[in-house]
Amino acid sequence: MAAELNTDGLRDVIVILAAAGVVIPAFARFRITPIIGFILVGILVGPMGLGSLVSKYPALEWVTISDTESISPIGEYGIILLLFSIGLELSFRRLWKMRRLVFGVGAAQLFGAGLIIAAGLLLFGYGPTAAMGIGIALALSSTALVLPIAGTHSAVGKSALAMLLFEDLAIVPIIFVLGALAPKAGDSSWEGLFTVLWQGGLVIAAMLVLGRFLLPRLFGQAARTKSPELFVSVSLLVVIVASLATGAVGLSPIVGAIIAGLLIAETDYQSEVEVMTAPFKGLALGVFLISVGMQIDLSYVADNWPTLLGAVAAVVIIKAIVTASLLKLNGARTGTATETGVLMGSPSETTLIVLGAAGAAQIIDGATINFWQVATAIGLTITPILARIGHDMATRLEMRESDDAAVENDATTDPRTVVIGFGRVGKLVADMLVTHGQPYVAVESNIDTVAVARRQGYKVIYGDISRPETLDKLHLGYARALILTMDQPVLAEHIVKRVRAWLPDITIVARARDPDHAARLYQAGASDAVPETLESSLQLSEAVLVDLGVAMGPVIASIHEKRDEFRRQIKEAGGLDEAPKLKLTS
């Protein structure tokens, strides 16, 4: 029996599992999305990477995948499970609220970008039909990559989801229209499109009706068995049957997956199904990304890189401008519109499907299809990079819209408190200052934190406090107090020492990590240093003792004794003449 084992399939499984085991933790360690890692693995182990050396070095068979088609079905299931999980996060009510974005902005984005790209291709000598087919294909954006990056609950994620939903619904009509435009096509393609639409409508209606009645009972029976295996089996069965049902009548299996997710989202088992199917989705999606990387021929890229680079850049720029403009006209913030536009700038995995359909219809020749397939694969690879670029652009635009100069120069000569660091501690301090009518201004070096805080109404300026000129522009000579909340012990000591030498009378309150750090801050000149670990431990102890029924008086007395003990430790550690103050923050 062992001799009959399919070693080809086993090798592919080993490569995929090894890739997942290496890529996910390695890229997470460096805070890089594993999307890039999986695509790079596909380039490396594919038939145009190390796979091309198998004839010379047979041992490479165990670390390469020579047949892209053998793993593509797994990747397709990854996309189906991804769309299923998106459906789980939606609801029919939420989808109805998004109808304007889906069918308004989504349609305008797809066909607007497609027409502009097609017009550009006409200028480069493409025929009208070929230009239209390639333009609409490149106008599609990647559901498989965009939504995992943006999510579905952020402003960017909601906008992207709406447009991607329309694209997923439009794939089948696009493919039929391309077939109808084939040189030898008659009226059969239009008739086929009409047949798909009415049959698909019936199947979707049946799924909605049956799902409402059957799914709660089906999952209820699975839940009563308390068998995780049965629950997983039922979940996968539902999504696969739904995908096969829509696929059988000519619709995209993606449509069935979304509807299945929407139906389950209306039941009480939504969260459990989401948790159970998440590992399958992640691994299958990784396989899809590996298959994308396997389609990139590095030698072809090397020979044609200027043209490929120009083509990808042109597509990204056109789509980004069209998407951002439409979202802005629809009332989105400039930052949100910009980030969404850049994120959706690259082509899609479905671009490859549409290009294949155009080739089968003889609208596009083989060499042209190969060029745009490679360009699409490159575009998919750079999607995480585009996400980072779009996020940075959006943050800077948000900063500009919030008028940085006005915040920075607001009442700089009036007495106020300066808060350095605006994480959770700095935000709480600002809230307390506002509550008691004390003016303040905060400084934060994380531009994302600054943008979010300003949208929430806080007075925060962007600045790197480690630079001397940042301290200078704060006009600390007019400040009533300086509060250091950042979790950077060495920098905090340096700032305290510098400001104390410059302003002997200013009140300086600093966050300390522990008693030793507090002692160093006092030596540097802090008026108060609050060891966060000690104070949180004391408050936690006080709460639990009171909840256990211990009288409040003895508890408070013991807390004071413990604080006195900490004061002595700090005095001894810092060589101070007298024990410093330690105040309970509550």
Residue pairs with C-beta under 8 A, 6 or more apart in sequence:
8 67
8 70
9 70
11 61
11 62
11 64
11 65
12 65
12 67
12 70
12 71
14 62
15 45
15 62
15 63
15 64
15 65
16 65
16 71
16 74
16 283
16 286
16 287
16 290
18 63
19 37
19 38
19 41
19 45
19 286
19 290
20 283
20 286
23 34
23 37
23 38
23 41
23 286
24 34
24 37
24 286
26 37
27 33
27 34
27 36
27 37
28 34
32 384
33 149
33 384
33 387
34 286
35 145
35 148
35 149
35 289
35 383
35 384
36 381
36 384
36 385
38 286
38 289
38 290
38 293
39 289
39 290
39 292
39 293
39 296
39 380
39 381
40 293
41 290
41 293
42 289
42 290
42 291
42 292
42 293
42 294
42 295
42 296
43 49
43 293
43 294
43 296
43 298
44 50
44 293
45 51
45 63
45 64
45 65
45 290
45 294
46 64
46 65
46 68
46 290
46 293
46 294
46 295
46 296
47 64
47 65
47 66
47 67
47 68
47 294
48 294
48 296
48 297
48 298
48 299
49 64
49 294
49 298
50 60
50 63
50 64
51 60
51 64
51 65
51 66
53 60
54 60
54 61
54 64
54 66
65 71
65 290
65 294
68 291
68 294
68 295
71 287
71 290
71 291
72 291
74 284
74 287
74 288
75 284
75 285
75 287
75 288
75 289
75 290
75 291
76 253
76 288
77 240
77 284
78 144
78 281
78 283
78 284
78 285
78 286
78 287
78 288
79 143
79 144
79 254
79 285
79 288
79 349
80 239
80 240
80 243
80 253
80 254
80 257
81 239
81 257
81 277
81 280
81 281
81 284
81 285
82 143
82 144
82 147
82 148
82 281
82 285
83 143
83 168
83 254
83 257
83 258
83 261
84 239
84 257
84 258
84 260
84 261
84 277
84 281
85 261
85 274
85 277
85 278
85 281
86 143
86 147
86 152
86 161
86 258
86 261
87 257
87 258
87 259
87 260
87 261
87 262
87 263
87 264
87 265
88 261
88 264
88 265
88 270
88 273
88 274
89 152
89 153
89 261
89 265
89 274
90 152
90 258
90 261
90 262
90 265
91 262
91 265
91 266
92 262
92 266
95 102
95 165
95 262
98 158
98 161
98 162
98 165
100 330
101 158
101 159
101 162
101 163
101 330
102 162
102 163
102 165
102 166
103 166
104 330
105 159
105 162
105 163
105 326
105 327
105 330
106 162
106 163
106 164
106 165
106 166
106 167
107 166
107 170
108 326
109 139
109 163
109 166
109 322
109 323
109 326
109 344
110 136
110 139
110 140
110 163
110 166
110 167
110 170
111 136
111 139
112 322
112 326
113 135
113 138
113 139
113 318
113 319
113 322
113 323
114 132
114 135
114 136
114 138
114 139
115 135
116 135
116 318
116 322
117 134
117 135
117 138
117 139
117 314
117 315
117 318
117 319
118 131
118 132
118 134
118 135
118 136
119 131
119 135
120 314
120 318
121 130
121 131
121 134
121 135
122 128
122 131
126 134
129 181
129 363
130 358
130 363
130 364
130 368
132 181
133 178
133 181
133 354
133 355
133 358
133 361
133 363
133 364
134 355
134 358
134 364
134 368
134 372
136 174
136 354
137 347
137 351
137 354
137 355
137 358
137 372
138 315
138 319
138 347
138 351
138 372
138 376
139 319
140 167
140 171
140 347
140 348
140 350
140 351
140 354
141 160
141 163
141 164
141 167
141 319
141 344
141 345
141 346
141 347
141 348
142 346
142 347
142 348
142 349
142 350
142 380
142 383
143 164
143 167
143 168
143 254
143 348
143 349
143 350
144 285
144 288
144 289
144 348
144 349
145 346
145 380
145 383
145 384
146 160
146 164
146 343
146 344
146 383
147 157
147 160
147 161
147 164
148 285
149 343
149 383
149 384
149 387
150 156
150 157
150 160
150 340
150 343
150 387
151 157
152 158
152 161
155 332
155 333
155 336
156 336
156 339
156 340
156 343
156 394
159 327
159 332
159 336
159 337
159 340
160 340
160 343
160 344
163 323
163 344
164 344
165 258
167 348
167 350
168 252
168 254
168 255
168 258
168 350
169 255
171 252
171 254
171 350
171 353
171 354
172 196
172 200
172 250
172 251
172 252
173 193
173 197
174 354
174 357
175 353
175 354
175 357
176 189
176 190
176 192
176 193
176 196
177 189
177 193
178 354
178 357
178 358
178 361
178 363
179 185
179 189
179 192
179 357
179 360
179 361
180 189
180 190
180 193
181 361
181 363
182 189
182 361
182 362
182 363
183 362
183 363
184 362
185 361
192 250
195 250
196 249
196 250
196 251
199 249
199 250
200 246
200 249
200 250
200 251
200 255
202 249
203 245
203 246
203 248
203 249
203 251
204 246
204 251
204 255
204 259
207 242
207 245
207 256
207 259
207 260
207 263
208 259
208 263
211 259
211 260
211 263
212 263
212 266
215 238
215 263
215 264
215 267
216 267
216 268
216 269
218 234
218 238
219 231
219 234
219 264
219 267
219 269
219 273
220 269
222 230
222 231
222 234
223 231
223 269
223 272
228 276
231 272
231 273
231 276
232 276
232 277
235 264
235 273
235 276
235 277
236 277
236 280
238 260
238 264
239 256
239 257
239 260
239 261
239 277
242 256
242 257
242 259
242 260
243 253
243 254
243 256
243 257
243 260
244 253
244 256
245 256
246 252
246 253
246 255
246 256
246 259
247 253
247 256
264 270
264 273
288 349
292 349
292 377
292 380
292 381
293 377
293 381
295 352
295 373
295 374
295 377
296 374
296 377
296 378
296 381
297 374
300 370
300 374
301 308
301 374
301 378
304 371
304 374
307 371
308 371
308 374
308 375
308 378
311 371
311 372
311 375
312 346
312 375
312 378
312 379
312 382
315 345
315 346
315 347
315 375
315 379
316 342
316 345
316 346
316 379
316 386
317 345
319 341
319 344
319 345
319 346
320 341
320 342
320 344
320 345
320 390
321 341
322 341
323 337
323 340
323 341
323 344
323 345
324 337
324 338
324 340
324 341
324 342
325 337
325 341
327 336
327 337
327 340
327 341
328 334
328 337
332 340
333 398
333 401
334 394
334 397
334 398
334 401
335 394
335 395
335 397
335 398
335 401
335 451
336 394
338 390
338 393
338 394
338 397
339 390
339 391
339 393
339 394
340 390
341 390
342 386
342 387
342 389
342 390
342 393
343 383
343 386
343 387
343 390
345 379
345 386
346 379
346 380
346 382
346 383
346 386
347 375
347 376
347 379
347 380
348 376
348 380
349 380
351 372
351 376
352 373
352 376
355 364
355 369
355 372
355 373
355 376
356 369
358 364
358 369
359 365
359 366
359 369
391 448
395 447
395 448
395 451
396 447
398 451
398 454
398 455
399 447
399 450
399 451
399 454
399 462
402 451
402 454
402 455
404 461
404 462
407 441
407 454
407 459
407 460
407 461
408 441
408 461
408 473
410 441
410 459
411 439
412 474
412 475
412 478
413 475
413 478
414 439
414 478
415 439
415 478
415 479
415 480
416 438
416 439
416 440
416 441
416 478
416 479
416 480
417 433
417 438
417 439
417 440
417 441
417 479
417 480
417 481
417 482
417 483
418 440
418 441
418 442
418 443
418 474
418 476
418 479
418 481
418 482
418 483
419 426
419 429
419 430
419 433
419 440
419 441
419 442
419 443
419 483
419 485
420 426
420 442
420 443
420 465
420 482
420 483
420 484
420 485
420 486
420 495
421 442
421 443
421 444
421 465
421 484
421 485
421 486
421 487
421 511
422 430
422 442
422 443
422 444
422 449
422 450
422 453
422 458
422 460
422 485
423 449
423 485
423 486
423 487
425 485
425 511
425 532
426 442
426 444
426 483
426 485
426 486
427 453
427 458
429 483
429 485
430 440
430 442
430 458
430 459
433 439
433 440
434 440
440 459
441 459
441 460
441 461
441 474
442 453
442 458
442 459
442 460
442 461
443 460
443 461
443 462
443 463
443 465
443 470
443 474
444 450
444 453
444 460
444 461
444 462
444 463
445 462
445 463
445 464
445 465
445 466
447 462
449 460
450 460
450 461
450 462
453 460
454 460
463 470
463 473
464 470
465 471
465 486
465 491
465 495
466 491
471 495
471 498
471 499
476 482
476 499
476 502
476 503
476 506
477 503
479 506
480 506
480 507
481 506
481 507
481 508
481 509
482 499
482 506
482 507
482 508
482 509
483 508
483 509
483 510
484 492
484 495
484 496
484 508
484 509
484 510
484 511
485 511
486 492
486 511
487 511
487 513
489 512
489 513
489 517
489 520
492 510
492 511
492 521
493 520
493 521
493 524
494 524
496 508
496 510
496 521
496 524
496 525
496 526
497 524
497 525
499 506
499 508
499 525
500 506
500 508
500 524
500 525
500 526
501 525
507 527
507 528
508 525
508 526
508 527
508 528
509 526
509 527
509 528
509 529
509 530
510 521
510 526
510 528
510 529
510 530
511 529
511 530
511 532
512 518
512 521
512 529
512 530
512 531
512 532
513 531
513 532
513 533
514 531
514 533
514 534
515 531
515 534
515 566
515 569
515 570
515 573
516 573
517 529
517 531
518 529
518 530
518 531
518 570
518 574
518 580
519 529
519 570
519 571
519 573
519 574
519 576
520 574
521 529
522 529
522 570
522 574
522 576
522 580
523 574
523 575
523 576
528 580
528 581
528 583
529 580
530 582
530 583
530 585
531 566
531 570
531 582
534 563
534 566
534 582
535 582
535 584
535 585
538 559
538 562
538 563
538 584
539 584
539 585
539 586
541 559
541 562
542 555
542 556
542 559
545 555
545 558
546 552
546 555
559 584
563 582
563 584
564 579
566 582
567 579
567 580
567 581
567 582
568 579
570 576
570 579
570 580
570 582
571 578
571 579
571 580
574 580
